[in-house]
């Protein structure tokens, strides 16, 4: 099973793929999202998203600046004001 993850900025769709897990820098603290996570919406703080493509793999860090994260039926969507890859 995999989590569908999309990273979007106002300018473009940065990433759209199935991954194992994403750790999001929420304003109330970091939180991990796996397939089947309960629906939630959170603001995000400036920091690094940690994207684990497969179980046991080293994470890829993607710097984000502000925005929102939403977990729903279709997976995780991060709407970031700015992304530094």
N, C-alpha and C positions, 0 to 999 in steps of 0.2 A: 504494500500500500504506500501511497505517496501523497504528500501535501502539495496542492497546486498553489504556487506563489507568484504574485505579480507585484512588481515595483514600478510605480508610475510617478512622473513629474508633470507639472503643467505643460511642458513642451513635448513629452513623448513617453512611450512605453519603454522602459529601460530593460526589464527582464520579465519573462513569462515562461515558467517551466515547473515541472514536478520535482520536488526535493524531499529529503527526509525530515528536516527540521529547520526552523528559523528562530533565532533569538533576537527579539526586538527591544531597542532601548526606549522603553515606555517612560513617561514622565513620573510615574509612581514606582519605577524600578524595571529592570530587565525582565522579560518573560519569554518563555519558549513556547513555540507552537508546533504541534505534531498533527498528523492526520486525525480527524475526529475530535479536535478541540471544540469546546463549547463556544457558541457565538459570543463575541466580545468586541468592543470598540474602545480604542485608547488613543490619546494624543501621544506623540513621540518627541523625545528630546534629541538634541544634536548628539550624535554618537555613531557607533558602528553596528549595522545589522550583521549577524553571524549566520551565514547560509551553509548548512550541512547538506551537501548534495546526496550523500549516501550515509547509511548508518556506519559509524566508526570512522568516517572520513574527517580530515582536518577542515575547519570552517574557512569559508571565503569571507573576508570583511569588506563591507560596502558602507562607506561613510554617508550618512544622511543628515540633512538639516531641516528640522521641523516637519510637521505634518500629522498624519493620522494613520492608524493601523486598524483594519477591520477583519475579523475572522467570521466567516459565514459558511453556508452550505458549499460554496464554490472554492473554499480554501482561504488563504491569507492574501489580502491586498494592502500594500503600503503606499499611501499617497504622500510623497515627500515633496517639500518645497524645493529642495536642491539635492542632487546626488553627486558625490565625487567617487569615481571608480579607480 
